Amino acid sequence: MSNTSTTSERRPKPKDIPGQQLAYPASQADMTPAPDSDLSNYKAAGKLTGKVAIITGGDSGIGRAVAIAYAMEGANTAILYNANDDDATKTKQLVEERGGQCLPIKMDVRNPEECEDAVKQTVEKFGQLDILVNNAAFQMVREDISELTIKQFHETFETNIFGYFHMFKAAYPHLKAGDVIINTGSIIGKQGKKFLVDYTASKGAVHTFTKSLALNLAEKKIRVNAVVPGPVWTPNIPATMPEDQVDGFDSANAMKRTGQPEELAPAYVFLAAEDSSFMTGALIDVTGGQL
């Protein structure tokens, strides 16, 4: 028998993740351990050659992993981000090391004019737009519901669902038959979470937005799907959760560990590629068995 362990078995377990709290918005470089997002275990096959993608929240976490995977598959990307210049610069470097072009754009998805400008910059740079990945998100844990303010509720929805709509509206004039929109949902948008009332509600909205938009755009042959992550080790975790919740993050799934960003990226490749040509309005769970 072979003693060689699988990549999954070598992933960090809850015992490998110490309690930590970072200022929001956190940098990926400050996390312990650093998230696995470099796609070192990924085998590319040229599935997105000649494509151009916009990825919101593309500077770190899932967005960084998707940008790298798309580069490995032959696409050029614009990564939209709100705060962390260092993370965006690192993502650009990693994308370019893998043969892709990368255009970082600092902006706020809550502002429709900035969304329109980001799309304009992307099309001017690359000449087209084929893939929109709505991934930017805001969350902040509130154990006591009385501490969930109207201001936070607005910020959560303005980022997590209005931002997706603003990006769709900006991108839509440039999309054509065969192009795709991929939204990022959340398993707790199906389940609820007592300390993330606003976030879970916004992600539930993302799921139904995905399905309704898919029905609306089907005649135009533009496909709309969503990836539904479970617990994933991204900068949002230590930046928005108290230290005791981060300690040992996260075993609330069948695989008894948190996911890593590069384990989500292949789902975004699949939904962007012709392999998923008969899929629209789908919610693809990548949750480690959290149902």
C-alpha beads as a LAMMPS data file, in Angstrom:
LAMMPS data file: protein, C-alpha beads

291 atoms
290 bonds

1 atom types
1 bond types

-500.0 500.0 xlo xhi
-500.0 500.0 ylo yhi
-500.0 500.0 zlo zhi

Masses

1 110.0

Atoms # bond

1 1 1 0.000 0.000 0.000
2 1 1 1.124 3.558 -0.750
3 1 1 1.805 5.888 2.159
4 1 1 1.438 8.978 -0.040
5 1 1 -1.223 11.315 1.371
6 1 1 -3.696 13.134 -0.851
7 1 1 -3.710 16.897 -1.238
8 1 1 -6.973 17.033 0.708
9 1 1 -5.399 15.165 3.613
10 1 1 -2.559 17.709 3.711
11 1 1 -4.899 20.707 3.945
12 1 1 -4.876 22.635 7.250
13 1 1 -7.169 21.125 9.867
14 1 1 -9.016 23.136 12.533
15 1 1 -6.174 22.447 14.995
16 1 1 -3.802 24.197 12.575
17 1 1 -5.745 27.476 12.647
18 1 1 -5.111 29.509 15.813
19 1 1 -7.416 32.166 17.174
20 1 1 -6.651 35.521 15.575
21 1 1 -8.389 38.785 14.840
22 1 1 -7.258 41.219 12.168
23 1 1 -8.442 44.725 11.414
24 1 1 -11.040 44.952 8.646
25 1 1 -10.309 44.767 5.767
26 1 1 -7.624 42.166 6.418
27 1 1 -4.684 41.324 4.202
28 1 1 -4.176 37.736 3.150
29 1 1 -0.470 38.017 3.984
30 1 1 -1.260 38.562 7.672
31 1 1 -3.255 35.352 8.133
32 1 1 -1.951 32.289 10.015
33 1 1 -1.715 29.978 8.165
34 1 1 -1.767 31.730 4.801
35 1 1 -4.665 30.553 2.617
36 1 1 -3.893 28.126 -0.193
37 1 1 -4.753 30.189 -3.250
38 1 1 -1.863 29.749 -5.682
39 1 1 -3.451 26.874 -7.668
40 1 1 -0.287 24.788 -7.211
41 1 1 -2.423 21.638 -7.400
42 1 1 -4.416 22.673 -10.476
43 1 1 -4.001 21.142 -13.946
44 1 1 -5.046 23.549 -16.685
45 1 1 -6.455 22.546 -20.073
46 1 1 -6.857 25.792 -22.028
47 1 1 -10.577 25.981 -21.324
48 1 1 -10.775 29.807 -21.385
49 1 1 -8.282 30.689 -24.103
50 1 1 -8.982 34.136 -25.528
51 1 1 -11.576 35.047 -22.886
52 1 1 -11.721 38.176 -20.745
53 1 1 -13.131 38.154 -17.219
54 1 1 -13.993 40.700 -14.572
55 1 1 -13.715 39.390 -11.005
56 1 1 -14.994 41.550 -8.151
57 1 1 -13.277 41.008 -4.817
58 1 1 -10.386 39.766 -6.938
59 1 1 -7.488 40.852 -4.755
60 1 1 -7.505 37.963 -2.253
61 1 1 -9.241 34.814 -1.091
62 1 1 -11.569 33.140 -3.573
63 1 1 -11.247 36.013 -6.041
64 1 1 -7.462 35.686 -6.191
65 1 1 -7.677 31.935 -6.733
66 1 1 -10.223 32.386 -9.536
67 1 1 -8.049 35.012 -11.253
68 1 1 -5.058 32.658 -11.152
69 1 1 -7.084 29.701 -12.422
70 1 1 -8.501 31.781 -15.269
71 1 1 -4.990 32.896 -16.234
72 1 1 -3.834 29.288 -16.276
73 1 1 -6.778 28.481 -18.562
74 1 1 -5.841 31.253 -20.999
75 1 1 -8.007 34.206 -19.924
76 1 1 -7.073 37.792 -19.152
77 1 1 -8.675 39.351 -16.091
78 1 1 -9.613 42.614 -14.474
79 1 1 -9.617 42.289 -10.688
80 1 1 -11.839 44.780 -8.905
81 1 1 -11.082 45.534 -5.271
82 1 1 -11.957 48.096 -2.623
83 1 1 -9.053 48.532 -0.209
84 1 1 -5.946 46.314 -0.173
85 1 1 -3.458 47.600 -2.730
86 1 1 -0.774 45.140 -1.578
87 1 1 -3.072 42.143 -2.030
88 1 1 -4.129 43.380 -5.484
89 1 1 -0.504 43.858 -6.515
90 1 1 0.332 40.339 -5.355
91 1 1 -2.608 38.880 -7.277
92 1 1 -1.529 40.734 -10.429
93 1 1 1.958 39.292 -10.013
94 1 1 0.662 35.747 -9.563
95 1 1 -1.646 36.045 -12.573
96 1 1 1.125 37.374 -14.807
97 1 1 3.532 34.651 -13.652
98 1 1 1.011 32.182 -15.081
99 1 1 0.819 33.880 -18.445
100 1 1 -2.262 36.057 -18.074
101 1 1 -2.697 39.796 -18.231
102 1 1 -4.222 41.407 -15.154
103 1 1 -5.808 44.837 -14.735
104 1 1 -6.328 45.835 -11.074
105 1 1 -9.074 48.434 -10.577
106 1 1 -9.682 49.994 -7.183
107 1 1 -13.373 50.811 -6.851
108 1 1 -16.555 50.295 -4.857
109 1 1 -19.234 47.946 -6.217
110 1 1 -21.833 49.867 -4.204
111 1 1 -21.395 52.765 -6.625
112 1 1 -23.019 52.111 -10.026
113 1 1 -20.923 54.788 -11.751
114 1 1 -17.724 53.130 -10.539
115 1 1 -19.006 49.783 -11.812
116 1 1 -19.633 51.306 -15.235
117 1 1 -16.153 52.837 -15.258
118 1 1 -14.529 49.519 -14.284
119 1 1 -16.266 47.744 -17.163
120 1 1 -15.249 50.553 -19.527
121 1 1 -11.602 50.269 -18.448
122 1 1 -11.691 46.497 -18.930
123 1 1 -13.151 46.670 -22.434
124 1 1 -10.735 49.441 -23.426
125 1 1 -7.791 47.357 -22.162
126 1 1 -8.762 43.956 -23.552
127 1 1 -11.273 44.732 -26.304
128 1 1 -14.071 42.510 -24.976
129 1 1 -15.800 41.050 -21.928
130 1 1 -16.919 37.424 -21.767
131 1 1 -17.158 36.486 -18.077
132 1 1 -18.458 38.420 -15.088
133 1 1 -17.667 36.963 -11.669
134 1 1 -19.553 38.723 -8.877
135 1 1 -17.584 37.824 -5.772
136 1 1 -17.111 40.943 -3.613
137 1 1 -18.790 40.578 -0.227
138 1 1 -19.119 42.211 3.163
139 1 1 -19.924 40.524 6.460
140 1 1 -19.553 41.390 10.131
141 1 1 -20.495 39.084 13.007
142 1 1 -23.066 40.397 15.495
143 1 1 -23.783 37.933 18.282
144 1 1 -26.303 40.322 19.841
145 1 1 -28.998 41.213 17.298
146 1 1 -29.463 44.588 18.973
147 1 1 -25.948 45.467 17.774
148 1 1 -26.880 44.906 14.114
149 1 1 -27.348 48.480 12.971
150 1 1 -29.392 49.803 10.084
151 1 1 -26.120 51.167 8.666
152 1 1 -24.509 47.704 8.648
153 1 1 -27.646 46.114 7.184
154 1 1 -27.525 48.612 4.323
155 1 1 -23.792 48.114 3.767
156 1 1 -24.214 44.341 3.610
157 1 1 -27.019 44.465 1.062
158 1 1 -25.454 47.295 -0.928
159 1 1 -22.274 45.229 -1.333
160 1 1 -23.584 41.680 -1.570
161 1 1 -26.644 42.081 -3.801
162 1 1 -26.890 45.684 -5.065
163 1 1 -23.217 45.438 -6.055
164 1 1 -23.969 42.317 -8.089
165 1 1 -26.838 44.094 -9.820
166 1 1 -24.736 47.206 -10.528
167 1 1 -21.998 45.053 -12.090
168 1 1 -24.539 43.152 -14.172
169 1 1 -26.072 46.381 -15.459
170 1 1 -22.645 47.746 -16.374
171 1 1 -21.484 44.541 -18.055
172 1 1 -24.716 43.632 -19.853
173 1 1 -24.255 45.842 -22.953
174 1 1 -20.963 44.067 -23.633
175 1 1 -22.171 40.482 -23.136
176 1 1 -23.194 38.291 -26.053
177 1 1 -24.463 34.787 -26.716
178 1 1 -22.181 32.255 -25.023
179 1 1 -20.995 34.605 -22.306
180 1 1 -21.492 33.879 -18.616
181 1 1 -22.206 35.473 -15.261
182 1 1 -21.075 33.656 -12.122
183 1 1 -22.249 34.835 -8.714
184 1 1 -20.860 33.831 -5.333
185 1 1 -23.524 32.690 -2.888
186 1 1 -23.072 30.939 0.454
187 1 1 -24.309 27.743 2.034
188 1 1 -25.527 29.779 5.003
189 1 1 -27.663 31.734 2.563
190 1 1 -29.685 28.507 2.443
191 1 1 -29.444 27.683 6.151
192 1 1 -29.257 30.960 8.044
193 1 1 -26.783 31.797 10.826
194 1 1 -27.797 33.462 14.062
195 1 1 -24.784 35.791 14.197
196 1 1 -24.835 36.732 10.487
197 1 1 -28.482 37.702 9.972
198 1 1 -27.840 40.398 7.370
199 1 1 -25.160 38.441 5.500
200 1 1 -27.212 35.262 5.213
201 1 1 -30.243 37.223 4.039
202 1 1 -28.162 38.933 1.352
203 1 1 -26.744 35.617 0.152
204 1 1 -30.233 34.129 -0.038
205 1 1 -31.028 37.068 -2.308
206 1 1 -27.981 36.238 -4.445
207 1 1 -29.311 32.711 -4.960
208 1 1 -32.722 33.837 -6.206
209 1 1 -31.172 36.702 -8.205
210 1 1 -29.058 34.069 -9.964
211 1 1 -32.037 31.894 -10.828
212 1 1 -34.261 34.755 -11.976
213 1 1 -31.525 36.394 -14.058
214 1 1 -30.782 33.021 -15.666
215 1 1 -34.408 32.721 -16.759
216 1 1 -34.416 36.288 -18.041
217 1 1 -31.234 35.902 -20.117
218 1 1 -31.802 32.380 -21.435
219 1 1 -33.175 33.588 -24.784
220 1 1 -30.031 35.663 -25.265
221 1 1 -27.942 32.536 -24.540
222 1 1 -26.138 34.221 -21.636
223 1 1 -25.793 31.715 -18.806
224 1 1 -26.030 32.688 -15.131
225 1 1 -24.973 30.356 -12.317
226 1 1 -23.644 30.603 -8.776
227 1 1 -20.960 28.894 -6.727
228 1 1 -22.142 28.293 -3.161
229 1 1 -19.137 28.032 -0.817
230 1 1 -19.157 26.520 2.625
231 1 1 -16.538 27.647 5.181
232 1 1 -13.467 28.946 3.333
233 1 1 -10.254 30.333 4.842
234 1 1 -10.244 33.894 3.482
235 1 1 -9.331 37.316 4.936
236 1 1 -12.979 37.946 5.812
237 1 1 -12.806 35.281 8.531
238 1 1 -10.230 36.788 10.938
239 1 1 -11.359 40.305 10.006
240 1 1 -15.058 39.882 10.787
241 1 1 -15.252 37.158 13.443
242 1 1 -14.172 37.245 17.094
243 1 1 -10.965 35.420 17.937
244 1 1 -12.711 32.533 19.688
245 1 1 -14.755 31.775 16.556
246 1 1 -11.649 31.834 14.373
247 1 1 -9.804 29.443 16.701
248 1 1 -10.073 26.012 15.088
249 1 1 -12.018 27.285 12.078
250 1 1 -14.105 25.308 10.820
251 1 1 -15.305 21.729 11.336
252 1 1 -19.053 22.199 10.775
253 1 1 -19.118 19.979 7.682
254 1 1 -18.638 16.351 6.713
255 1 1 -14.938 16.846 5.902
256 1 1 -14.284 18.462 9.315
257 1 1 -12.114 21.295 8.006
258 1 1 -12.318 24.644 6.261
259 1 1 -11.970 24.864 2.510
260 1 1 -9.096 26.677 0.824
261 1 1 -9.642 29.262 -1.931
262 1 1 -7.941 27.155 -4.581
263 1 1 -10.459 24.372 -3.891
264 1 1 -13.257 26.719 -4.998
265 1 1 -11.600 28.025 -8.167
266 1 1 -12.215 24.929 -10.363
267 1 1 -15.974 25.394 -9.941
268 1 1 -15.673 28.910 -11.371
269 1 1 -13.630 27.532 -14.283
270 1 1 -16.260 24.882 -14.974
271 1 1 -19.114 27.393 -14.979
272 1 1 -17.167 29.768 -17.252
273 1 1 -16.197 27.073 -19.744
274 1 1 -18.119 25.321 -22.496
275 1 1 -18.133 22.197 -20.298
276 1 1 -21.158 23.659 -18.486
277 1 1 -23.031 24.676 -21.650
278 1 1 -26.299 23.035 -20.472
279 1 1 -26.253 24.723 -17.074
280 1 1 -27.974 27.948 -16.139
281 1 1 -29.697 28.991 -12.937
282 1 1 -27.674 26.407 -11.002
283 1 1 -26.321 26.750 -7.478
284 1 1 -23.159 24.658 -7.225
285 1 1 -22.384 23.735 -3.599
286 1 1 -18.685 23.511 -2.717
287 1 1 -19.056 23.060 0.996
288 1 1 -17.108 20.072 2.288
289 1 1 -20.423 18.314 2.826
290 1 1 -22.152 21.108 4.771
291 1 1 -25.744 20.746 3.631

Bonds

1 1 1 2
2 1 2 3
3 1 3 4
4 1 4 5
5 1 5 6
6 1 6 7
7 1 7 8
8 1 8 9
9 1 9 10
10 1 10 11
11 1 11 12
12 1 12 13
13 1 13 14
14 1 14 15
15 1 15 16
16 1 16 17
17 1 17 18
18 1 18 19
19 1 19 20
20 1 20 21
21 1 21 22
22 1 22 23
23 1 23 24
24 1 24 25
25 1 25 26
26 1 26 27
27 1 27 28
28 1 28 29
29 1 29 30
30 1 30 31
31 1 31 32
32 1 32 33
33 1 33 34
34 1 34 35
35 1 35 36
36 1 36 37
37 1 37 38
38 1 38 39
39 1 39 40
40 1 40 41
41 1 41 42
42 1 42 43
43 1 43 44
44 1 44 45
45 1 45 46
46 1 46 47
47 1 47 48
48 1 48 49
49 1 49 50
50 1 50 51
51 1 51 52
52 1 52 53
53 1 53 54
54 1 54 55
55 1 55 56
56 1 56 57
57 1 57 58
58 1 58 59
59 1 59 60
60 1 60 61
61 1 61 62
62 1 62 63
63 1 63 64
64 1 64 65
65 1 65 66
66 1 66 67
67 1 67 68
68 1 68 69
69 1 69 70
70 1 70 71
71 1 71 72
72 1 72 73
73 1 73 74
74 1 74 75
75 1 75 76
76 1 76 77
77 1 77 78
78 1 78 79
79 1 79 80
80 1 80 81
81 1 81 82
82 1 82 83
83 1 83 84
84 1 84 85
85 1 85 86
86 1 86 87
87 1 87 88
88 1 88 89
89 1 89 90
90 1 90 91
91 1 91 92
92 1 92 93
93 1 93 94
94 1 94 95
95 1 95 96
96 1 96 97
97 1 97 98
98 1 98 99
99 1 99 100
100 1 100 101
101 1 101 102
102 1 102 103
103 1 103 104
104 1 104 105
105 1 105 106
106 1 106 107
107 1 107 108
108 1 108 109
109 1 109 110
110 1 110 111
111 1 111 112
112 1 112 113
113 1 113 114
114 1 114 115
115 1 115 116
116 1 116 117
117 1 117 118
118 1 118 119
119 1 119 120
120 1 120 121
121 1 121 122
122 1 122 123
123 1 123 124
124 1 124 125
125 1 125 126
126 1 126 127
127 1 127 128
128 1 128 129
129 1 129 130
130 1 130 131
131 1 131 132
132 1 132 133
133 1 133 134
134 1 134 135
135 1 135 136
136 1 136 137
137 1 137 138
138 1 138 139
139 1 139 140
140 1 140 141
141 1 141 142
142 1 142 143
143 1 143 144
144 1 144 145
145 1 145 146
146 1 146 147
147 1 147 148
148 1 148 149
149 1 149 150
150 1 150 151
151 1 151 152
152 1 152 153
153 1 153 154
154 1 154 155
155 1 155 156
156 1 156 157
157 1 157 158
158 1 158 159
159 1 159 160
160 1 160 161
161 1 161 162
162 1 162 163
163 1 163 164
164 1 164 165
165 1 165 166
166 1 166 167
167 1 167 168
168 1 168 169
169 1 169 170
170 1 170 171
171 1 171 172
172 1 172 173
173 1 173 174
174 1 174 175
175 1 175 176
176 1 176 177
177 1 177 178
178 1 178 179
179 1 179 180
180 1 180 181
181 1 181 182
182 1 182 183
183 1 183 184
184 1 184 185
185 1 185 186
186 1 186 187
187 1 187 188
188 1 188 189
189 1 189 190
190 1 190 191
191 1 191 192
192 1 192 193
193 1 193 194
194 1 194 195
195 1 195 196
196 1 196 197
197 1 197 198
198 1 198 199
199 1 199 200
200 1 200 201
201 1 201 202
202 1 202 203
203 1 203 204
204 1 204 205
205 1 205 206
206 1 206 207
207 1 207 208
208 1 208 209
209 1 209 210
210 1 210 211
211 1 211 212
212 1 212 213
213 1 213 214
214 1 214 215
215 1 215 216
216 1 216 217
217 1 217 218
218 1 218 219
219 1 219 220
220 1 220 221
221 1 221 222
222 1 222 223
223 1 223 224
224 1 224 225
225 1 225 226
226 1 226 227
227 1 227 228
228 1 228 229
229 1 229 230
230 1 230 231
231 1 231 232
232 1 232 233
233 1 233 234
234 1 234 235
235 1 235 236
236 1 236 237
237 1 237 238
238 1 238 239
239 1 239 240
240 1 240 241
241 1 241 242
242 1 242 243
243 1 243 244
244 1 244 245
245 1 245 246
246 1 246 247
247 1 247 248
248 1 248 249
249 1 249 250
250 1 250 251
251 1 251 252
252 1 252 253
253 1 253 254
254 1 254 255
255 1 255 256
256 1 256 257
257 1 257 258
258 1 258 259
259 1 259 260
260 1 260 261
261 1 261 262
262 1 262 263
263 1 263 264
264 1 264 265
265 1 265 266
266 1 266 267
267 1 267 268
268 1 268 269
269 1 269 270
270 1 270 271
271 1 271 272
272 1 272 273
273 1 273 274
274 1 274 275
275 1 275 276
276 1 276 277
277 1 277 278
278 1 278 279
279 1 279 280
280 1 280 281
281 1 281 282
282 1 282 283
283 1 283 284
284 1 284 285
285 1 285 286
286 1 286 287
287 1 287 288
288 1 288 289
289 1 289 290
290 1 290 291
